[in-house]
Amino acid sequence: MTDTAPFLEIEDLKVFFPTSDGLVRATDGLSYTLEKGRTLGIVGESGSGKSVSSSAILGLHRGSNAQVSGRITLDGVDLLAISDNEMRRKRGSEVAMIFQDPLSAMHPYYTVGNQIAEAYLVHNSASKKEARTRTIEMLDRVGIPQPDRRVDDYPHQFSGGMRQRAMIAMALINDPTLLIADEPTTALDVTVQAQILDLLVDLQRDFDTAIILITHDLGVVAEMSHDVLVMYGGRAVEYGTAKEILSHPEMPYTWGLLSSVPDVARDTSLPLVPIPGNPPSLLNPPSGCHFHPRCPHKDKVPGGLCSTTTPELTPGSRGTNHLKRCHLTNPDEVFAEEVAPEIGLEVGA
């Protein structure tokens, strides 16, 4: 522990959406920290609150009917307490986002270069010529071939991988200190995925950027992340280093995610084990542990506690740096004896 405050600190973040049917609790009491130069992988099924919570960091819920509370402190500044003008100044300059679908995120009627240059001009006192030069430099930096020519192309003239690189160039053109990557490798083939991930690692090393990586791909998490936050039903259910979460998970939902991933490096005859049931309704979530209706291990907890009492996010059996939201008292033992053999994972010390 250090006396200095974390670079990014999320405290009890709640993002609720009023609807005619009731209140949708998209993110419900989320807390975590992130330091410069580190990557936090946020994983979970669709609807778990990953993108909603990260959009709150950029102030994208402002002007909507969303009810946002808690604290989002970036380099000592509470982003929920500043004005809309201040938030606009920070968005794109200090904190930026790579969106999931670059084709829909970029305007089809403007060239790629114009759109990237505009992001630079908004936050800097520069001429259009200077902005164009900076844009070409960034396109070259992210691996776009012939950037001085491709700068005048339109988004539809770029391949999927090149559009994603252009989005990264747009996000990084102002040297932000925090980068949010929302499923940055979705719909890309595996070789392009690897190139994009390598690019993010290189850029993080060069700029000491803090990265939030939103994904459902645990392979991407293993490759990229220093720390991992597992979300379910709008809440954090497990949090720790990537090594701990992937080798010694203590929450049955995390076990389910691992069991659903094929591993071609091990026994390919092992069947995939999907998580039974469906994600919870954020309008009417289950009582107790949100995961209990789908959990195959709830009978190991006496007194029906899983269905009546919401577990707190508490230190796991391996130390205070590993947090889990579960009533199981011996998760390491259950995982080693029942889950790990089923998915072909060797559990070490």
C-alpha positions in Angstrom: 0.0 0.0 0.0 1.1 3.6 -0.7 0.0 6.9 0.7 -0.7 8.3 -2.7 -4.3 8.1 -4.1 -4.9 5.8 -7.1 -4.8 7.4 -10.5 -8.4 6.2 -11.2 -10.7 5.3 -8.3 -14.3 4.2 -8.7 -16.3 4.2 -5.4 -19.8 2.8 -5.1 -20.8 3.7 -8.6 -24.5 3.3 -9.4 -26.0 3.8 -12.8 -29.8 3.3 -12.8 -32.2 3.9 -15.7 -35.9 4.7 -14.9 -38.3 2.9 -17.2 -42.1 2.5 -17.4 -41.6 -1.0 -15.8 -39.3 0.2 -13.0 -35.7 1.0 -12.3 -33.0 -0.8 -14.3 -30.0 -1.2 -12.0 -27.3 -1.4 -14.8 -24.4 -0.8 -12.4 -25.0 -1.3 -8.7 -22.3 -0.3 -6.2 -19.2 -0.8 -8.3 -15.7 0.0 -6.8 -12.2 -0.5 -8.1 -8.9 1.3 -8.7 -6.4 1.5 -11.5 -2.9 2.9 -11.7 -1.0 4.4 -14.7 0.7 1.9 -16.9 -1.6 -0.9 -15.9 -4.5 -2.7 -17.6 -7.7 -3.7 -15.9 -9.7 -6.3 -17.8 -13.5 -6.2 -17.1 -15.2 -9.4 -18.1 -18.8 -10.7 -17.9 -21.7 -11.6 -20.1 -23.7 -9.1 -22.1 -25.8 -7.0 -19.8 -23.5 -7.3 -16.8 -22.8 -3.6 -16.6 -19.3 -3.5 -18.2 -19.9 -0.8 -20.9 -22.4 1.1 -18.8 -20.0 1.6 -15.9 -17.1 2.6 -18.3 -19.4 5.0 -20.2 -20.0 6.8 -16.9 -16.3 7.6 -16.7 -16.5 9.5 -19.9 -19.7 11.3 -18.8 -21.7 9.7 -21.6 -24.8 9.4 -19.5 -25.1 13.1 -19.0 -28.1 14.6 -20.6 -30.0 11.2 -20.5 -32.4 10.0 -17.9 -29.8 7.9 -16.1 -29.4 8.3 -12.4 -25.6 8.2 -11.7 -24.2 8.3 -8.1 -21.0 7.5 -6.3 -17.5 8.8 -7.1 -15.3 8.6 -10.2 -11.9 10.2 -9.3 -9.4 10.6 -12.1 -6.0 12.0 -11.0 -7.7 13.6 -8.0 -10.7 15.1 -9.8 -14.2 13.7 -9.2 -15.6 13.4 -12.7 -19.2 13.3 -11.5 -18.9 16.6 -9.7 -17.4 18.7 -12.6 -19.5 20.8 -15.1 -20.5 19.5 -18.6 -17.9 21.9 -20.1 -15.1 20.6 -17.9 -16.1 17.0 -18.8 -16.0 17.8 -22.5 -12.5 19.2 -22.1 -11.4 16.0 -20.4 -13.2 13.6 -22.8 -10.8 13.0 -25.6 -7.8 14.7 -24.0 -7.4 13.0 -20.6 -9.7 10.0 -21.1 -10.6 8.4 -24.4 -12.5 5.4 -25.7 -12.1 2.9 -28.4 -15.6 1.9 -29.3 -16.8 -1.7 -30.1 -17.8 -1.1 -33.7 -15.5 1.4 -35.6 -17.7 1.4 -38.7 -20.7 2.8 -36.8 -18.5 5.0 -34.5 -17.0 6.8 -37.5 -19.0 9.1 -39.7 -19.4 7.7 -43.3 -19.5 11.1 -45.0 -16.1 12.4 -43.7 -12.6 11.1 -44.4 -10.8 9.1 -41.7 -8.2 11.9 -41.6 -10.7 14.7 -41.1 -12.3 12.9 -38.2 -9.1 12.2 -36.4 -7.8 15.7 -37.1 -11.1 17.1 -35.6 -10.4 15.3 -32.4 -7.0 17.0 -32.2 -8.3 20.5 -33.1 -11.0 20.4 -30.4 -8.4 20.1 -27.7 -5.4 22.0 -29.2 -4.6 25.4 -30.6 -3.3 24.2 -33.9 -3.8 24.9 -37.6 -5.5 22.4 -39.9 -2.2 21.7 -41.5 -0.6 20.9 -38.1 -3.6 18.7 -37.3 -3.2 16.9 -40.6 0.5 16.3 -40.0 -0.3 15.0 -36.5 -3.0 12.7 -37.9 -0.6 11.2 -40.5 1.9 10.6 -37.7 -0.7 8.8 -35.6 -1.9 6.7 -38.5 1.7 5.7 -39.1 2.2 5.0 -35.4 -0.8 2.5 -35.3 0.5 0.7 -38.4 -1.7 2.1 -41.3 0.3 1.6 -44.5 0.9 4.7 -46.7 -0.7 7.0 -44.1 -0.1 10.1 -46.1 -2.4 8.7 -48.8 -4.9 6.7 -46.7 -5.5 9.8 -44.5 -7.9 11.0 -47.3 -9.9 7.7 -47.5 -13.3 7.1 -46.1 -14.2 4.6 -43.4 -15.7 2.1 -45.8 -12.4 2.0 -47.7 -10.6 0.6 -44.7 -10.7 -3.0 -43.7 -12.1 -4.0 -40.2 -8.6 -4.1 -38.7 -7.6 -0.8 -40.3 -10.7 0.9 -39.0 -9.9 -0.4 -35.5 -6.4 1.0 -35.9 -7.8 4.3 -37.0 -10.1 4.4 -34.0 -7.1 3.8 -31.8 -5.3 6.6 -33.5 -8.2 8.9 -32.9 -8.4 7.9 -29.2 -4.7 8.4 -28.7 -4.1 11.6 -30.7 -4.2 13.8 -27.6 -2.1 11.4 -25.5 -4.8 10.6 -23.0 -3.8 9.2 -19.6 -6.8 6.8 -19.5 -7.9 4.7 -22.4 -11.1 2.6 -22.4 -11.2 -0.2 -25.0 -14.7 -1.6 -25.4 -14.3 -5.0 -27.1 -11.5 -3.7 -29.3 -11.0 -7.1 -31.2 -14.7 -8.0 -31.8 -15.3 -9.3 -35.3 -11.6 -9.3 -36.3 -9.8 -12.4 -37.4 -7.3 -13.9 -34.9 -4.2 -12.6 -36.6 -5.6 -9.0 -36.7 -6.7 -9.4 -33.0 -3.1 -10.3 -32.0 -1.8 -7.2 -33.9 -4.3 -4.9 -32.2 -3.4 -6.2 -28.8 0.3 -5.9 -29.4 -0.3 -2.4 -30.6 -2.1 -1.5 -27.3 0.7 -3.0 -25.3 3.3 -1.0 -27.3 1.3 2.2 -26.9 0.9 1.7 -23.2 4.6 1.2 -22.8 5.3 4.4 -24.7 2.8 6.6 -23.1 2.3 5.0 -19.6 -1.4 4.9 -20.3 -3.9 3.3 -17.9 -6.2 1.0 -19.9 -9.6 -0.4 -19.1 -10.2 -3.4 -21.4 -13.9 -4.4 -21.7 -14.2 -7.9 -23.1 -15.9 -11.3 -22.9 -12.8 -13.0 -24.2 -10.7 -14.5 -21.3 -7.9 -15.2 -23.8 -7.6 -11.5 -24.4 -7.6 -10.9 -20.6 -4.8 -13.4 -20.1 -2.8 -11.7 -22.8 -3.3 -8.1 -21.9 -4.5 -7.5 -18.3 -2.6 -7.0 -15.1 -5.8 -7.1 -13.0 -9.3 -8.5 -13.7 -12.7 -7.4 -12.6 -15.5 -10.0 -13.1 -19.0 -8.4 -13.3 -22.4 -10.1 -13.0 -25.8 -8.5 -12.7 -24.4 -5.0 -12.5 -22.0 -5.9 -9.6 -18.4 -6.9 -9.1 -18.3 -10.6 -8.2 -14.5 -11.2 -8.3 -11.5 -8.9 -8.4 -7.7 -9.5 -8.3 -4.6 -10.0 -10.4 -5.0 -11.7 -13.7 -2.8 -14.6 -12.5 -5.0 -15.1 -9.4 -8.3 -14.9 -11.2 -7.3 -17.2 -14.1 -5.5 -19.8 -12.0 -7.3 -19.7 -8.6 -10.8 -18.2 -9.2 -13.0 -18.3 -6.1 -16.4 -17.3 -7.5 -18.6 -20.0 -9.3 -19.5 -17.5 -12.0 -15.9 -17.1 -12.9 -15.6 -20.9 -13.0 -18.5 -20.9 -15.4 -16.7 -18.4 -17.7 -13.5 -20.5 -17.7 -15.5 -23.7 -18.4 -17.1 -22.1 -21.4 -13.7 -21.3 -23.1 -12.2 -23.8 -25.5 -8.5 -24.5 -25.0 -6.8 -25.9 -28.0 -3.5 -26.3 -26.1 -4.9 -29.0 -23.9 -7.2 -32.0 -24.3 -9.5 -31.0 -27.2 -11.8 -33.8 -26.4 -13.0 -32.1 -23.2 -16.5 -30.7 -23.7 -17.4 -27.1 -23.3 -19.5 -26.6 -20.2 -21.9 -23.7 -20.7 -23.3 -21.8 -17.7 -27.0 -23.0 -17.4 -29.8 -20.5 -17.5 -29.8 -16.8 -18.4 -28.3 -13.6 -17.0 -30.5 -12.0 -14.3 -33.0 -9.3 -15.0 -31.6 -5.9 -14.0 -35.2 -4.8 -13.5 -36.1 -7.5 -11.1 -32.9 -9.2 -10.0 -33.0 -12.4 -7.8 -32.8 -12.1 -4.1 -29.6 -13.0 -2.3 -26.7 -13.7 -4.6 -27.7 -12.7 -8.1 -26.0 -15.8 -9.5 -27.7 -18.4 -7.2 -30.4 -19.4 -9.7 -27.7 -20.6 -12.1 -25.1 -21.8 -9.5 -24.5 -25.5 -9.4 -22.7 -25.1 -6.0 -25.4 -23.3 -4.0 -26.3 -26.5 -2.2 -22.9 -26.5 -0.6 -23.9 -23.4 1.4 -26.1 -24.3 4.4 -29.4 -22.7 5.3 -30.3 -21.5 1.8 -28.1 -18.5 2.4 -27.4 -17.9 -1.3 -31.1 -17.2 -2.1 -31.7 -15.0 0.9 -28.6 -13.0 1.7 -26.5 -10.9 -0.7 -22.8 -11.8 -0.1 -20.3 -8.9 0.3 -17.2 -8.5 -1.8 -14.7 -9.8 0.7 -11.1 -11.1 0.7 -10.7 -14.6 -0.7 -8.8 -17.4 0.9 -5.5 -16.4 -0.7 -5.2 -12.8 0.6 -6.7 -9.3 0.6 -5.7 -8.6 -3.0 -8.2 -11.1 -4.2 -11.8 -10.3 -3.6 -14.9 -12.5 -4.2 -18.6 -12.2 -3.7 -19.6 -15.7 -2.6 -20.9 -17.6 0.5 -18.7 -20.6 -0.2 -16.2 -21.1 2.7 -13.9 -23.4 0.8 -13.9 -22.2 -2.9 -10.2 -23.3 -3.5 -11.0 -26.8 -2.5 -14.2 -27.0 -4.6 -12.5 -25.5 -7.6 -9.4 -27.9 -7.4 -11.5 -31.0 -6.8 -14.6 -30.4 -9.0 -14.1 -27.7 -11.6 -10.4 -27.7 -12.6 -10.4 -31.4 -13.7 -13.5 -30.8 -15.7 -11.9 -28.0 -17.7 -8.5 -29.6 -17.9 -6.8 -26.9 -15.7 -3.8 -27.8 -13.5 -4.0 -25.9 -10.3 -0.6 -25.0 -8.9 0.5 -23.2 -5.8 
